[in-house]
Every structure is written in structure tokens, then in C-alpha cells.
Amino acid sequence: MSELRELYQEVILDHHKRPRNFGALAEANRHADGHNPLCGDRITVHVDVENGEIRGVSFEGAGCAISRASASLMTDAVKGRPVDHAERLVEEFRHMVTGPADAALEERLGKLAVLCGVREFPSRVKCASLAWHTLHAALAGGTGQVSTESPDPAHGK
């Protein structure tokens, strides 16, 4: 199990140091800002949606290694996918980091499972979830702002 944990840490550090899809997305037609006041993470998610498909997605901002790695992994997972697929991933990711261990769910989530260990550290769950809540807000209405301290950050309320 130690080797697997080390691999997960390497993947997280790689996505933190060399985030994928980082920067503004000129053709984006939806944006949302997210903030985790407990950790100080701030993120903007840019999405280009056309005909129900995420043609492009990127993020900007600053945050801890978990927050940044989660955003990087998220953009890779949803780029080129239908919006409804991305929305399912948002919910499945939330269940993975907040619920009991579920090997079938982790297998289904593939690379995203590297973040399953945050469930053991409640203060880090918000770091890992911020990008996902922000993506959901962007997909829901074009622009939005979410905070991990909202009663329902996944829905920007």
C-alpha cells in the first residue's frame, strides 16, 4: 500500500508543479470564481461549451498543492466530454472525497482516485473539491461565484 500512496503523491505533486490547462481560455463562454477561505485557495474556471460538449476548459488562480492538482486533473477529465458527463463526475468526485471508501467508484474515476486519500483529512476535502464546485457553477449558468463555506458550494448557494 505504501508504493501506491507514493505513486499518488507523485501524481499530485506533478499536477501541482506542472498543471494542465492552466491559464485563461480566450474562447470560454462560461466562467466561475471559487474561494476556499480556510486555506486561501482562489480559482477561476473557464469553460467553452458548445452543443452540450465541453470543447475547452482551463483554470487560473493560486492555491495549495491539493487544490491545484485537483483542478489540473479535473480539466483533463472533462475536456472534450458532454456536460452531463462532467456533472456526473462532479457528484462522483464529491462522493469519493466525502464518503466511505468505495473501490468501484475509485476504479471508475481512474486518475482522479489519486485524491481519494483526502477523505481522511477533512480540512483538505475543501481544497480538493473547490475546482469541482467552481466547474459546476460555471456549467450551471455562465458566470458564478462559489465559496467552500457556502451551505451548498456545489450549487453556488
N, C-alpha and C positions, 0 to 999 in steps of 0.2 A: 504494500500500500504506500510505502514511503516513496518508491520510484514514481508512482502515479501522481502523488502530491507534488513532487519535484517537477514533473513534467507540466502540471497545471500551473505552477508558479512561473515556470519559464515562459509559457504561452502568455500569461497575464503580463509579465514584465516586457515581453516583446511587443505586445499591443499597446502598452503604456509608452514605451520608448519610441516606437515607430507606428503610430496609429494609422489605420487605414481610413481613407475617405475623410481626412481632416482638412478643414478649410471651408470657405464659402462655396456655395453651389449657385452659379450665376443663373441657371435656368430653373431654379427652385420656384415653385408656386405655392408652397406651404412652409411655414416656419413656426417654431415654438421655442420659448426660452424656459429653461428649468434651473432650479436653485435648490441646493441642499444646505440650509443654514447651519446644520450641526457640524458639517465637515468643511463648508465653504465652497463646495463644488458648484460651478456655474457652467451651463451648457446651452448652446443653441443648436437645434436640429433643423436642417434644411432638407426638404423633400420635393422632388419633381414627380408629380403623379399625373399620368395621362391614361384615359380609358381603363381606370381601375388598377393600373400597374404602377409600381414604384420604379420609374426609369432611372432615377438618381437619388442618392441620399448622402448627406455629409453632416459633420458636426464641427463646431468650434467651441472653444471655452477652455477653462482650466479646472483641474480637479486632481484628486488623489489617483494613485495607480489603479485602484479598482474601478473608479468612475470612468476613467479614460479608456481602460481596457474594455470595459463593458460596452461603451459607446462604439469603439472600433469593431468589436465582434458583432454588435448589433447591426451596424451598417453593412457589413459583409453578408449577414444572414438575410437581410430584407431586400437588398438591391436586386432589381430585376424580378421581384416577386409580386404577385397580386396583393392588393391592400388587405383583403380578408385573410390572406396567409400571414401577413405581418401582424395583424390584430390578434390572431391566434397565438403567434409567437409571444406577443406581449403578455398575454394571460398565462401561457405555459411557463414563461420565464419567471413571472411573479410567483407562480405556484412552486417552481423549483427552489427559489431562494427563500420562500417564507414557509413552505410546508415541510412535512416529513420527507425523508429520503425516498425517492421513487426511481428505481433503476430503469424502468421502462421509459419514463419521462426523460431522464437524463440521456438515455440512448437516442431517443427521438430528437432531442435538441442538439445532438452532435457536439461540435466545438464549443457551443455555449455552456456545456456542462462543466467547463473549467471553472466556472463561477459558482458551482453548487456549494462549495465549502463556505461561502459567506453566510449561509443559514445558521452556522454555528456562532456567528458574531453579529448579533442584532444591530449593532451600531454601523456595521458595514453593509447591511442589506440595502439601506437607503442610497449608499454610494453606488452599488451595483444596479439598482433599479432606476436611478434618475434618468438616464438616457432613454429607457424604455417608456417611462411615463411621459417624457417630453415628446418622443416619437408619436405616442398615442394622441397627445394634444394636437400635434401638427396634422396628423391624418384626420382628426375629427373636424377641423374647421379652418384650415389655412394658417391661422396665427393663433397663438395662445401662450399662456404663461402658467407654469406649474411649480409647486413647491413640495418638497417631501414632507413638509409639516402641515399640508392641507389634509382635511379629513379623508379625502379620496384623491390622492395625487394622480392616480391613473386616469382620472377623468377631469382633472384640472378644476376641481371644485373645492 
